[in-house]
Amino acid sequence: MTDSYPAFIVNVEVALWNGTALLITERSSEEALGGGLLAFPGGKVEHSEDRRDTLEAAARREASEEIGVVPGDLVYAQSFTFEPRPGRHVLDIVLAARSWEGDPHIKAPREIADLRWMTPDEVVARDNCPPWLAASVAAVAKVV
């Protein structure tokens, strides 16, 4: 039997919550996908990730690489799929953290143009907040 379902690239995003606001990035204009849009830090799960807690390991690695922090306990907020171009399928998983080690800063300027704490209402009110981020913000608000 041949499997007709597409393979997925797995992507993780990390929503840091400080008790009143979320840490939001603005993607660099150099980014091919979503340049200039607001986003949570994150990226692809790599084949070299730990075989246990794979999503969490990828989320911690991406947060460390992009914003210089290592999230503590991570809580599942939501997942969704999208197709950035025909035939390329992505499974996106959003994890939330209420604690982390380090002081958030832009560590990957080719990927991130700006970084700021914003309330959920401030995020969704921005013109450069894509609909999928608005949905993720709502999902995160339910678990933090």
Secondary structure, 3 states (H helix, E strand, C coil): CCCCCCCEEEEEEEEEECCCCEEEEEECCCCCCCCCCEECCEEECCCCCCCCCHHHHHHHHHHHHHHCCEECCEEEEEEEEEEEECCEEEEEEEEEECCEECCCCCCCCCCEEEEEEECHHHHHHCCCCCHHHHHHHHHHHHHC
